[in-house]
């Protein structure tokens, strides 16, 4: 479990856990929303913030539906080996 910082929302943990466990998944925002119970719009908003902070990456080469995956930094934050307070606080 990671320490929460100002720019992080409760939904971010759900998104990171989905993408990172038990194996790394690559999912569209719709898939993520469906599996986390979040709205599609809010999921996209949170994915943008997670990409901006380097915790998630996006594959826009996949056509009209981009796929998102957790990064090594995202895994480290989720596992607690990187303190998210060390990440940029810009939103």
Secondary structure as GFF3:
##gff-version 3
##sequence-region A 1 91
A	DSSP	alpha_helix	10	20	.	.	.	ID=ss1
A	DSSP	alpha_helix	29	36	.	.	.	ID=ss2
A	DSSP	alpha_helix	40	52	.	.	.	ID=ss3
A	DSSP	beta_strand	56	59	.	.	.	ID=ss4
A	DSSP	three_ten_helix	60	62	.	.	.	ID=ss5
A	DSSP	beta_strand	67	70	.	.	.	ID=ss6
A	DSSP	alpha_helix	72	79	.	.	.	ID=ss7
A	DSSP	three_ten_helix	84	86	.	.	.	ID=ss8
###
